Amino acid sequence: MARVIYRFGDCSVDPAARELQRDGVLVVLSPKIFDCLAYLIEHRDRAVGRDELIAAVWGRADVTDALLGQAVLKARRAIGDTGEEQRAIRTVPRFGYRWIADVVAEDRADASTPGDAAVATEPVVATPVPEATPASTPAPAPRHRSRIAVLVGGLVAAALFALAWWLHDRAPPAPRAGPGTDVVAVLPVGIDADASWSWLRLGLMDLVAQHLRHAGLAVMPSDNIVAVVGDRDGDAEAAARRLRDATGVQRWLDARARRDGDGWRTRLVLHAEADVIEVEAPGADPVAATRASVALLLQRLGRQVAQGDARAPASLDEVRQRAEAAMLVDDLAGARRAIETAPADVRDAPELRYRLAQIDLRDGRIGDARARLERLLGDVGAEGDPVLRARVLVVASSAAVHLGDLDAALRACAAAAALLEGRNEPAALGRARSACGVAYASVGRFDAAMTEFAQARIAFEITGDALSLARIEANEGLMEITRGRYAEGLDVMRRSEQHFKRLGGRIEVIMAVNDQIEAHLALRQPLDALAASERGWQLLPQTANAEVRHGLQVQHARALAANGRLGEAGALLARVVAEADPAQEKPVLGRARTAQAEIELASGRPQAAVEHARAAVDALANPDDARQRAIAWHTYLRALRGAAPADVAAQQAAFATWAAPRTIASVATWVALADAEGERDPSRADAAYARALASAEATGIPLDIGAVAIGWGERLLDAGELDHASAVLGRVARWAEMDFACSVAQARLYRALGREQPWREALARAQALAGERPVPPAASGSAAPIRAPDAAR
């Protein structure tokens, strides 16, 4: 397959890979900037109108000329062009733009093909480049409830959306910079003092960033900085290069604080392309010295210090920054200690009570967080401090999602958005929109969730919040998986994994890998699932978060089991079940117990499978776990048929009653399959199987299609209906090369048909894929061959 590469001057643009290279070096662009550039090149035979370009790139009509102008300006800068020279992109007055540089279009052979699941195209980081008024953004916490934990595959349903509340949730007033303002990255502050002052590195970094935002500058969130460059003292220029390579940010601020007699001095150096601005100021303590130096810098930039900053008590500022420094490196105990040991008048400040609620949430103390937030909402009114109230409501929405109270979650985030509408607070509004996206996704309203995430994305792009952009992308990928679009979700999660690797998001890399495992298993690609799980396994020592660790362990066990390594899988699952917190990790436990039940059934122990499957059904009770619960319930019924047949009818009725109002399409597949397997009348069984297969093929999920086709095909083979069995089992032939169950079904069919050589080949494949799983006698040849009745011959 060929793709086109456009070359001009010292640049090349690869639309398929979404890459711009200049002098052979990758230039990282935001998605919108790249789209503008590519669209103009691809339509270089004519002028492109402003409305056409806006529609092509943004997909909507409410984009301002200023935003479009900034996008074109950034595109010009990326290729070495300017608005004055216009050597490549010419402005057509009162109309739009036209590409005028000479272009050579080259066809390049593409080594990958649509069927190569193992080949992943190297993704381009969606680097946020400011295009209009800057905004600030949130950051999620590694704990969640069900699907709300950002990316997990072991938490798949329970994973990704929690990112929306795990993200670093600093909420200063929104930047008010005009068009053309670039994002500033504030590096960790160098400290010339003993180790007791080490908290200042991140505390002062965040303080500087906060004051610059108050003055209207667009500043990259602190969690992005720490993820990419770490929190230790070192070569500032090298750190700036790493940050620029990972995110594309061009302006960076280096700071150093040192003791000066009985006081302190802080020096700030702002690097902006060719300009360097340096200021230094003294103060009685490091916070005061840093405030004074920021005031001097803002004066040099022609900006004023916000009055609210000047009046903030130094003691409150110090406690807040100590806590913030600890939270940036996930030291929740240190952050809590910084607040709880502060003087009472400082500790009781609403801002610090809000921070304690965030710490509770991130620490998994969801009930404590919710109680604290409710008390805080009683003290922070909509008229007195609407922005802080909105921030509290956003965290309250996250807590409600984690607890499964989705109506409360939607009410809280909607109230937050309503408080912020009409205010110049796009950062806080972006967090509220993101929280609403999480809540809508949790109740299966995916279109509404996508709308909310799209609105939040604008703020992330403007502010330079590359981590949040990657998290939004991952959220969207998880929604594809939740809807049964596994191939599409897999592509997104592969890109997300690469993005998070570049940005230093270790937990998010694990979660992206876990969702890839989920997709591979649903696509009947067990070897690919195992390869992904082993890749994630290497990252396990990098996180102490119990839920993330357990989620990865469950997914790894499921991948092992899918490859026939039942002993290893069973031992790992038992460990997770023993260690996981039943109150906080229900989705993880639900998946683990489902996998245990499936292993017990494969090993011929239905009674043990009953206990695991019953526990799985109970654990997977949240709305966004519907598909996984349906699979667990089907497994429960299979186990009951072998261990307690008298209980099957009641459970089958309960399954159907629960499933009736569900909107996840694949739930209907598993209900119909359970009906078919429980039906004794052949004609009614065939009708139920036909319904199940039609439902499975409508969703297109290979796992579901295979489960139905194999079950139905085996029934038809047992009945001697070989022609019908051939038609049904033919649907799984495409997965027989890699999937054990499908290869066994194919071997059994060929043996029944008397096709010696194809049977031996299929049997060899099944034996190679079996691992610790026995090949059934009907497929291996140790049982008497099936003979079709005369009417069917």
C-alpha positions in Angstrom: 0.0 0.0 0.0 1.4 3.5 -0.9 1.0 6.8 0.8 1.9 10.3 -0.2 4.8 12.4 1.3 4.9 16.1 0.5 8.3 17.7 0.2 9.1 21.4 0.0 12.2 23.4 1.0 13.8 21.6 3.9 10.5 20.2 5.1 8.4 17.1 4.5 4.8 16.4 5.5 3.4 12.8 5.9 -0.4 13.1 6.3 -0.8 9.4 7.0 1.7 9.4 9.9 0.7 13.0 10.8 4.4 14.1 10.9 6.1 17.3 9.9 9.9 17.0 9.6 12.3 20.0 9.1 15.9 19.2 8.2 15.1 15.6 9.1 14.0 16.5 12.6 10.5 15.8 13.8 8.5 19.0 14.5 5.8 18.3 17.0 2.5 20.2 16.3 -0.9 20.3 17.9 -3.6 18.4 15.9 -5.3 21.6 14.6 -2.1 23.2 13.4 -1.1 20.0 11.5 -4.5 19.8 10.0 -4.3 23.4 8.8 -1.0 22.8 7.2 -1.9 19.5 5.6 -5.2 20.8 4.2 -3.6 23.8 2.5 -0.9 21.6 1.0 -3.4 19.1 -0.3 -5.5 21.9 -1.9 -2.5 23.9 -3.2 -4.1 24.2 -6.6 -6.4 26.9 -5.4 -7.1 29.4 -2.7 -8.9 28.0 0.4 -11.6 30.2 2.0 -11.6 30.9 5.7 -15.0 29.2 6.2 -13.8 26.1 4.3 -10.6 25.8 6.3 -12.5 26.2 9.6 -15.0 23.6 8.6 -12.3 21.2 7.5 -10.1 21.5 10.6 -12.5 22.3 13.4 -15.7 20.8 12.1 -17.8 23.7 13.3 -18.7 27.2 12.3 -18.1 29.1 15.6 -14.4 29.4 15.3 -13.2 33.0 15.4 -10.9 34.6 12.8 -8.4 35.2 15.6 -8.2 31.5 16.4 -7.8 30.6 12.7 -5.1 33.4 12.3 -3.2 31.9 15.3 -3.3 28.4 13.7 -2.0 29.7 10.4 0.7 31.7 12.3 1.8 28.6 14.1 1.8 26.6 10.9 4.0 29.2 9.2 6.4 29.2 12.1 6.7 25.4 12.0 7.9 25.4 8.4 10.1 28.6 8.7 7.6 30.9 7.1 6.3 34.2 8.4 3.3 36.5 7.9 5.6 39.1 6.4 7.5 36.9 3.9 4.6 34.5 3.1 6.9 32.2 1.1 4.7 29.1 1.6 1.3 30.3 2.9 -0.1 33.4 1.3 -2.9 35.4 2.8 -5.7 36.1 0.3 -7.3 39.3 1.6 -10.9 39.1 2.6 -11.0 35.5 1.5 -8.5 33.0 3.1 -5.2 31.4 2.3 -3.3 29.7 -0.4 -0.3 27.4 -0.5 2.3 28.8 -3.0 5.6 27.0 -2.3 6.7 24.3 -4.7 5.8 20.8 -3.6 7.0 17.4 -4.7 4.5 14.6 -3.9 6.3 11.3 -3.4 4.6 7.9 -3.2 6.1 5.8 -0.4 5.4 2.1 0.2 3.7 1.6 3.5 5.1 -1.4 5.4 1.9 -1.8 7.4 -1.3 -3.3 6.3 -4.8 -3.1 7.8 -4.5 -6.6 9.0 -1.2 -6.3 10.9 -2.3 -6.1 14.5 1.3 -6.4 15.6 2.5 -3.3 13.7 1.8 0.0 15.4 2.4 3.3 13.6 4.5 5.7 15.7 2.1 8.3 16.8 2.6 12.0 16.9 2.2 13.7 20.2 -0.7 16.1 20.2 1.3 19.0 21.4 -0.8 21.9 22.6 0.0 25.1 20.8 -1.9 28.2 21.9 -4.4 29.4 19.4 -6.5 31.9 21.4 -7.3 32.9 25.0 -5.4 30.6 27.3 -7.0 28.3 29.8 -6.0 26.1 32.6 -6.9 22.5 33.1 -7.4 19.6 35.6 -5.6 16.4 36.3 -7.0 13.0 37.4 -6.2 10.7 40.3 -5.2 7.1 40.0 -8.2 5.9 41.9 -11.7 5.6 40.6 -14.7 3.6 40.7 -15.7 1.1 38.0 -15.0 2.5 34.5 -13.9 5.7 36.1 -10.2 4.9 36.4 -8.7 6.2 33.3 -7.2 3.7 31.1 -7.2 0.4 32.7 -7.9 -2.7 30.8 -7.9 -4.7 34.0 -10.1 -1.9 34.9 -11.0 -1.3 31.4 -14.6 -0.7 32.1 -13.2 0.6 35.3 -10.5 2.6 34.1 -10.1 5.5 32.0 -12.5 8.2 33.0 -11.1 8.5 36.5 -8.2 10.3 34.8 -10.6 13.2 34.7 -10.4 13.5 38.4 -6.8 12.2 39.0 -5.4 15.0 37.0 -3.7 17.7 38.9 -6.5 20.0 39.9 -4.9 23.4 40.4 -7.5 26.1 39.6 -6.1 29.6 39.5 -8.1 32.4 37.8 -8.1 31.9 34.0 -5.4 33.5 32.0 -6.5 36.6 30.1 -3.8 36.9 27.5 -4.6 38.1 24.1 -4.0 36.4 20.7 -0.4 35.5 20.1 0.6 34.8 23.7 2.7 31.6 24.0 2.5 29.1 26.7 5.3 29.4 29.4 6.8 26.3 31.1 8.0 27.0 34.6 10.8 24.6 35.5 11.3 23.2 39.0 13.2 25.9 41.0 16.8 25.4 41.9 17.4 25.7 45.7 20.7 26.7 47.3 20.0 25.6 50.8 20.0 22.5 52.9 17.7 19.5 52.3 15.0 20.7 54.7 14.1 23.2 52.0 13.7 20.7 49.2 9.9 21.2 49.1 10.6 24.6 47.6 11.6 23.1 44.2 8.1 22.2 43.3 6.3 24.5 45.7 7.9 27.7 44.4 7.6 26.4 40.8 3.8 26.1 41.3 3.7 29.4 43.1 5.4 31.2 40.2 3.1 29.5 37.7 0.1 30.4 39.7 1.0 34.1 39.9 1.8 34.2 36.1 -1.6 32.8 35.4 -3.2 35.4 37.7 -1.5 38.1 35.5 -3.0 36.6 32.3 -0.2 34.5 31.0 -0.8 31.0 29.6 1.3 28.6 31.8 1.8 24.9 31.3 0.3 22.9 34.2 2.9 21.8 36.8 2.1 18.1 36.6 3.1 18.2 32.9 6.5 19.6 33.8 7.2 17.1 36.6 6.1 14.2 34.5 8.6 15.1 31.7 11.6 16.5 33.6 11.2 15.2 37.1 11.6 17.2 40.3 15.4 17.2 40.9 17.9 20.0 40.4 19.9 19.7 37.2 20.7 21.3 33.9 17.9 23.7 33.2 18.6 23.9 29.5 18.6 20.1 29.1 15.3 20.0 31.0 13.9 22.7 28.7 15.0 20.7 25.6 13.3 17.5 27.0 10.1 19.5 27.6 10.2 21.1 24.2 10.8 17.8 22.5 7.9 16.2 24.4 5.3 19.0 24.2 6.5 21.7 21.7 6.6 24.5 24.3 8.9 27.3 23.2 9.0 29.6 26.3 10.5 28.5 29.6 11.3 30.0 32.9 14.3 29.0 35.0 14.4 30.1 38.6 16.8 29.8 41.5 16.2 30.6 45.2 19.1 31.0 47.7 19.7 32.1 51.3 20.9 35.7 51.6 22.0 36.4 55.1 18.9 36.3 57.2 16.6 36.4 54.2 16.3 34.9 50.7 16.8 36.0 47.1 15.0 34.5 44.1 16.2 34.9 40.5 13.9 34.3 37.5 15.1 34.0 33.9 12.4 33.9 31.2 13.6 32.4 27.9 11.4 33.4 24.9 12.9 32.5 21.6 15.6 35.2 21.1 14.6 37.2 24.2 15.8 36.6 27.7 14.4 38.5 30.7 16.2 38.2 34.0 15.0 39.6 37.4 16.0 39.1 41.0 14.5 40.2 44.3 15.0 39.7 48.0 12.5 38.7 50.7 12.3 37.7 54.3 11.5 34.1 53.3 11.5 32.1 50.1 7.9 32.7 49.3 8.2 36.5 49.8 11.3 36.6 47.7 9.6 34.6 44.9 6.5 36.9 45.0 8.8 39.9 44.7 10.7 38.5 41.8 7.5 37.6 40.0 6.2 41.1 40.5 9.4 42.5 38.8 9.1 40.0 35.9 5.5 41.0 35.3 6.4 44.7 35.3 9.1 43.9 32.7 6.4 42.2 30.7 4.0 45.1 31.0 1.6 43.3 33.3 0.3 43.9 36.8 0.2 41.6 39.8 -3.4 40.7 40.6 -4.6 42.3 43.9 -5.7 38.9 45.2 -2.2 37.6 45.0 -0.7 40.6 46.9 -3.1 40.2 49.7 -2.8 36.4 50.2 -1.3 35.6 53.6 2.3 34.3 53.4 1.5 31.5 55.9 -1.4 30.3 53.8 0.8 30.5 50.6 3.5 28.5 52.2 1.2 25.7 53.5 -0.6 25.6 50.2 2.7 25.3 48.2 4.1 22.7 50.6 1.0 20.6 50.0 1.1 21.2 46.3 4.8 20.2 46.1 4.0 16.9 47.8 1.0 16.2 45.6 3.0 16.8 42.5 5.1 13.8 43.4 2.1 11.8 44.7 3.3 12.1 48.3 -0.3 12.3 49.7 0.8 11.7 53.3 3.2 14.6 53.0 0.5 16.8 51.5 -1.9 15.9 54.3 0.7 16.5 56.9 1.5 19.9 55.6 -2.1 21.0 55.9 -3.1 19.3 59.1 0.0 20.6 61.1 -0.7 24.2 60.0 -2.1 26.7 62.5 -5.9 26.4 62.9 -6.7 29.7 61.3 -4.7 28.7 58.2 -5.8 25.0 58.2 -9.5 26.1 58.2 -9.1 28.2 55.0 -11.6 26.9 52.4 -8.8 26.5 49.9 -7.0 24.0 52.2 -10.1 22.2 53.1 -10.8 21.7 49.4 -7.2 20.4 49.0 -7.7 17.9 51.8 -10.8 16.6 50.0 -8.7 16.1 46.9 -6.1 14.2 49.0 -8.9 12.0 50.4 -10.2 11.3 46.9 -6.7 10.4 45.5 -6.0 8.3 48.6 -9.1 6.2 48.1 -11.0 7.6 51.1 -14.0 8.4 49.0 -16.5 8.6 51.8 -14.3 10.9 53.8 -13.8 13.1 50.7 -17.6 13.3 50.1 -18.4 14.2 53.7 -15.7 16.9 53.6 -16.9 18.3 50.3 -20.5 18.5 51.6 -19.5 20.5 54.6 -17.4 22.8 52.4 -20.3 23.4 50.0 -22.3 24.5 53.0 -19.7 27.2 53.8 -18.7 28.3 50.2 -21.7 30.1 48.6 -22.4 30.7 45.0 -22.4 34.5 45.6 -19.3 34.7 47.9 -16.9 32.6 45.9 -18.5 31.0 42.8 -15.3 29.8 41.3 -14.2 27.9 44.4 -17.7 26.5 44.8 -17.5 25.3 41.2 -14.1 23.6 41.9 -15.6 21.9 44.9 -18.6 20.7 42.9 -16.2 19.2 40.2 -14.4 17.1 42.9 -17.8 16.2 44.4 -18.9 14.9 40.9 -15.8 12.7 40.8 -16.4 11.3 44.2 -20.0 10.5 43.3 -18.9 8.7 40.1 -16.5 6.6 42.1 -19.3 5.7 44.5 -21.7 4.9 41.7 -24.1 7.8 42.4 -24.2 8.9 38.8 -27.2 11.1 39.1 -25.5 13.1 41.8 -22.3 13.2 39.7 -24.2 14.7 36.8 -26.0 17.2 39.0 -22.7 18.4 40.6 -20.8 18.9 37.4 -23.7 20.6 35.7 -24.1 23.0 38.6 -20.4 23.7 38.4 -20.6 24.5 34.7 -23.6 26.7 35.3 -21.8 28.7 37.9 -18.9 29.3 35.5 -20.9 30.2 32.4 -20.4 33.8 31.4 -17.3 34.2 33.6 -13.8 34.6 32.3 -12.8 31.3 33.9 -12.2 28.8 31.0 -9.8 26.7 33.1 -12.4 26.0 35.7 -15.1 25.6 33.1 -12.9 23.1 31.3 -12.6 21.0 34.4 -16.3 21.1 34.9 -16.9 20.0 31.2 -14.4 17.2 31.7 -16.2 16.0 34.8 -19.5 16.0 32.9 -17.8 14.0 30.2 -16.8 11.4 32.8 -20.3 11.3 34.3 -22.0 11.0 30.9 -19.7 8.2 29.8 -20.4 6.3 33.0 -24.1 6.2 32.2 -23.5 5.2 28.6 -24.4 8.6 27.0 -21.3 8.6 24.8 -22.3 11.3 22.4 -22.9 13.7 25.3 -19.6 12.7 26.8 -17.8 13.4 23.5 -19.3 16.8 23.3 -18.1 17.6 26.9 -14.6 16.3 26.2 -14.4 18.3 23.0 -15.1 21.5 24.9 -12.6 20.6 27.6 -10.0 19.8 24.8 -10.0 23.4 23.7 -8.8 24.6 27.1 -6.1 21.9 27.2 -4.7 22.8 23.8 -4.6 26.5 24.6 -2.9 26.0 28.0 -0.3 23.6 26.7 -1.6 20.8 28.9 -0.2 17.9 26.9 -1.0 15.3 29.6 -4.6 16.3 29.7 -4.9 16.2 25.9 -3.5 12.6 26.0 -5.9 11.7 28.8 -8.8 13.0 26.8 -7.7 10.9 23.8 -7.5 7.9 26.1 -11.0 8.6 27.4 -12.2 8.6 23.9 -10.4 5.4 23.2 -12.0 3.7 26.2 -15.4 4.9 25.0 -14.8 3.2 21.7 -14.0 0.0 23.6 -17.0 0.4 25.9 -19.2 0.6 22.8 -17.7 -2.6 21.4 -15.6 -0.8 18.8 -12.5 -2.7 19.8 -10.4 -2.2 16.7 -10.9 1.5 16.8 -10.3 1.7 20.5 -7.1 -0.4 20.1 -5.7 2.1 17.6 -6.4 5.0 20.0 -4.8 3.2 22.9 -1.7 2.4 21.0 -1.3 6.1 20.2 -2.1 7.0 23.8 0.6 4.6 25.1 3.3 6.4 23.0 2.0 9.8 24.0 2.2 9.0 27.7 5.6 7.5 27.3 6.9 10.8 25.8 5.2 12.8 28.5 6.3 10.7 31.4 2.9 9.4 32.4 3.8 6.1 33.9 0.4 5.1 35.4 -1.3 6.2 32.2 1.0 4.0 30.1 0.0 1.0 32.2 -3.7 1.9 31.8 -3.3 2.4 28.0 -1.6 -1.0 27.8 -4.4 -2.6 29.9 -7.0 -1.4 27.5 -5.0 -2.8 24.6 -5.1 -6.2 26.3 -8.9 -5.9 26.7 -9.2 -5.0 23.0 -6.9 -7.9 21.9 -8.9 -10.4 23.9 -12.2 -9.2 22.5 -10.7 -9.4 19.0 -9.5 -13.0 19.7 -5.8 -12.1 19.5 -4.4 -13.9 22.5 -0.8 -13.7 21.6 -1.0 -9.9 21.0 -2.8 -9.6 24.4 0.0 -11.5 26.1 2.7 -9.4 24.4 0.9 -6.2 25.5 0.5 -7.5 29.1 4.2 -8.4 29.3 5.0 -4.9 28.1 2.9 -3.4 30.9 4.3 -5.9 33.4 7.7 -4.3 33.1 6.2 -1.1 34.3 4.5 -2.6 37.4 7.4 -1.6 39.8 6.9 2.0 38.8 3.5 2.4 40.6 2.5 1.8 44.2 -1.2 2.5 43.4 -3.0 -0.7 44.5 -5.9 -0.4 42.1 -3.6 0.2 39.1 -1.4 -2.7 40.1 -4.3 -5.1 40.6 -5.9 -4.0 37.4 -2.7 -4.9 35.5 -2.4 -8.2 37.3 -5.9 -9.2 36.4 -5.4 -8.3 32.7 -2.1 -10.2 32.7 -3.8 -13.2 34.2 -6.5 -13.1 31.6 -3.9 -12.9 28.8 -2.1 -15.9 30.3 -5.3 -17.9 30.5 -6.2 -17.0 26.9 -2.8 -18.6 25.9 -3.5 -21.8 28.0 -1.2 -20.9 30.9 -4.0 -21.7 33.4 -1.8 -22.4 36.5 0.0 -19.1 36.3 -3.2 -17.2 35.7 -5.0 -18.9 38.5 -2.3 -18.2 41.0 -2.1 -14.5 40.0 -5.9 -14.1 40.2 -6.1 -15.7 43.6 -3.4 -13.2 44.8 -5.4 -10.3 43.5 -8.7 -11.5 45.1 -6.9 -11.9 48.4 -5.3 -8.4 48.3 -7.8 -6.2 46.6 -10.1 -3.9 48.6 -13.7 -5.1 48.1 -15.1 -1.6 48.8 -12.8 0.2 46.4 -11.9 -2.3 43.7 -15.2 -4.0 42.7 -14.7 -3.8 39.0 -11.2 -5.3 39.3 -12.5 -8.1 41.6 -15.4 -8.7 39.2 -13.1 -9.3 36.3 -10.8 -11.4 38.5 -13.6 -13.6 39.7 -15.0 -14.0 36.2 -11.6 -15.2 34.9 -11.4 -17.6 37.9 -14.8 -19.1 37.0 -13.8 -19.5 33.4 -10.6 -21.3 34.4 -12.5 -23.6 36.7 -14.9 -24.5 34.0 -12.1 -25.2 31.5 -10.6 -27.5 34.2 -13.8 -29.4 34.8 -14.7 -28.0 38.2 -18.2 -26.4 37.8 -18.9 -26.2 41.5 -15.8 -24.0 42.1 -16.8 -22.0 39.1 -20.3 -21.3 40.6 -18.8 -19.5 43.6 -16.5 -17.3 41.5 -19.1 -16.4 39.0 -21.7 -15.5 41.6 -19.2 -13.2 43.2 -18.4 -11.7 39.9 -22.0 -10.9 39.1 -22.4 -9.2 42.5 -19.2 -7.1 42.0 -20.0 -5.9 38.5 -23.2 -4.0 39.4 -22.4 -0.5 38.1 -24.0 0.7 34.8 -20.7 0.9 32.9 -19.9 -2.7 33.8 -22.9 -4.0 31.9 -21.0 -6.0 29.2 -18.6 -7.6 31.7 -21.5 -8.4 34.0 -23.4 -10.1 31.2 -20.4 -12.3 30.4 -20.0 -13.1 34.1 -23.7 -14.0 34.4 -23.5 -16.2 31.3 -20.5 -18.0 32.9 -22.5 -18.3 36.1 -25.3 -20.1 34.2 -22.9 -22.5 32.5 -21.4 -23.4 35.9 -24.9 -23.9 37.4 -25.8 -26.3 34.6 -22.9 -28.5 35.7 -23.2 -28.1 39.5 -26.7 -27.1 40.4 -29.2 -27.5 37.5 -32.2 -26.8 39.7 -31.0 -23.2 40.2 -30.6 -22.4 36.5 -34.2 -21.3 35.7 -34.3 -18.7 38.5 -30.9 -17.3 37.5 -31.8 -17.2 33.9 -34.9 -15.2 34.6 -33.0 -12.8 36.8 -30.4 -12.4 34.0 -33.1 -11.5 31.5 -34.9 -9.1 33.8 -31.6 -7.3 34.6 -30.6 -7.1 30.9 -34.0 -5.9 29.5 -33.3 -2.1 30.1 -29.6 -2.2 29.2 -28.5 -0.1 26.2 -25.1 -1.8 25.6 -25.8 -3.9 22.5 -23.6 -6.9 23.4 -25.6 -7.5 26.5 -28.5 -8.8 24.3 -26.0 -11.3 22.7 -25.1 -12.9 25.9 -28.7 -13.1 27.1 -29.8 -14.8 23.9 -26.8 -17.2 24.1 -27.8 -18.1 27.6 -31.4 -18.8 26.4 -30.1 -20.9 23.6 -27.8 -23.0 25.8 -30.7 -23.6 28.3 -33.2 -24.6 25.7 -33.9 -28.3 25.3 -36.2 -28.1 22.3 -34.0 -28.2 19.2 -36.1 -25.8 17.1 -36.3 -23.3 19.9 -32.6 -23.6 20.6 -31.8 -22.9 17.0 -34.1 -19.8 17.0 -32.4 -18.5 20.1 -28.9 -19.2 18.7 -29.9 -17.4 15.5 -31.0 -14.4 17.5 -27.7 -14.5 19.5 -25.6 -14.7 16.3 -27.5 -11.9 14.6 -26.9 -9.7 17.7 -23.2 -10.7 17.8 -22.7 -9.9 14.2 -24.5 -6.6 14.5 -21.9 -5.5 17.1 -19.1 -7.2 15.2 -17.2 -8.3 18.3 -15.1 -11.4 17.5 -15.3 -12.7 21.1 -19.1 -12.7 21.0 -19.4 -14.0 17.5 -17.1 -16.9 18.3 -18.9 -17.8 21.6 -22.2 -18.0 19.8 -21.0 -19.7 16.6 -19.0 -22.3 18.5 -21.9 -23.1 20.9 -24.4 -23.4 18.1 -22.0 -25.3 15.8 -21.3 -27.9 18.5 -25.0 -28.5 19.0 -25.5 -28.9 15.3 -22.6 -31.4 15.1 -24.0 -33.4 18.0 -27.3 -33.5 16.0 -25.5 -34.6 12.9 -26.6 -31.5 10.9 -23.3 -31.1 9.1 -24.3 -28.7 6.4 -25.8 -26.3 8.9 -22.9 -26.7 11.2 -20.5 -25.9 8.4 -22.3 -22.7 7.7 -22.2 -21.6 11.3 -18.7 -22.7 12.2 -17.4 -21.1 9.0 -17.8 -17.8 10.8 -14.9 -18.5 13.1 -12.4 -19.9 10.6 -10.7 -16.4 10.3 -9.6 -16.7 14.0 -8.6 -20.4 14.0 -4.9 -19.6 13.4 -4.6 -17.8 16.7 -7.5 -18.7 18.9 -7.7 -22.1 20.7 -11.5 -22.4 20.9 -11.9 -21.5 17.2 -9.1 -24.0 16.2 -10.8 -26.7 18.2 -14.1 -26.0 16.6 -12.6 -26.2 13.1 -10.8 -29.5 13.9 -14.1 -31.0 15.1 -15.9 -29.8 12.0 -13.3 -31.3 9.6 -13.3 -34.6 11.5 -17.1 -34.8 11.3 -16.9 -34.1 7.6 -14.3 -36.8 7.1 -11.7 -34.4 5.7 -8.6 -36.1 6.9 -5.8 -33.7 5.9 -7.6 -30.4 6.9 -8.6 -32.1 10.2 -5.0 -33.1 11.0 -3.8 -29.5 10.2 -6.5 -28.0 12.4 -5.8 -30.4 15.2 -2.1 -29.6 15.1 -3.0 -25.9 15.4 -5.3 -26.6 18.3 -2.6 -28.6 20.1 0.0 -25.9 19.6 -2.4 -23.3 21.1 -3.7 -25.5 23.9 -1.2 -24.9 26.6 -2.7 -26.6 29.7 -6.1 -26.9 28.1 -7.2 -30.4 26.9 -8.2 -30.8 23.3 -11.7 -32.3 23.5 -12.1 -35.9 22.3 -14.5 -34.9 19.6 -11.8 -32.8 18.0 -8.7 -34.9 18.8 -10.1 -38.2 17.3 -10.4 -40.1 20.6 -14.2 -40.1 20.4 -16.2 -41.9 17.8 -16.7 -39.9 14.6 -20.0 -38.2 13.9 -22.1 -39.7 11.2 -24.7 -37.5 9.5 -28.2 -39.0 9.1 -29.1 -40.2 5.6 -31.3 -37.1 5.0 -28.4 -34.8 5.7 -25.8 -36.7 3.5 
